[in-house]
Amino acid sequence: MLLTFFMIGFGLAVSGGVSIIAYMNFLPVGVSWADYIIFIAGRPECYFLPIGVLVMSIALFRYPNNL
């Protein structure tokens, strides 16, 4: 159960991180860093990174010896 919880968090973190990196392709086009941050703040898939890190942290700190 705990490993499943950790792996779900890991999958969410990877999905969100890949989305954030993929949207960095807008920067060479001329989008400023401020506009980039505002853009990714409005994309729901970019919230998967902090949610995934939070889920993994809960799994690791709540049951540190079970993984």
Residue pairs with C-beta under 8 A, 6 or more apart in sequence:
2 59
2 63
2 66
2 67
3 67
5 55
5 58
5 59
6 55
6 56
6 59
6 60
6 67
8 52
8 55
9 51
9 52
9 53
9 54
9 55
9 56
9 57
9 58
9 59
10 52
10 56
11 52
12 48
12 49
12 51
12 52
12 55
13 48
13 49
13 51
13 52
13 53
13 56
14 52
15 45
15 48
15 49
15 52
16 45
16 46
16 47
16 48
16 49
16 50
16 51
16 52
17 49
19 40
19 43
19 45
19 46
19 48
19 49
20 40
20 46
20 49
23 36
23 39
23 40
23 43
23 46
24 36
26 36
26 39
27 33
27 36
31 39
40 46
59 67
60 67
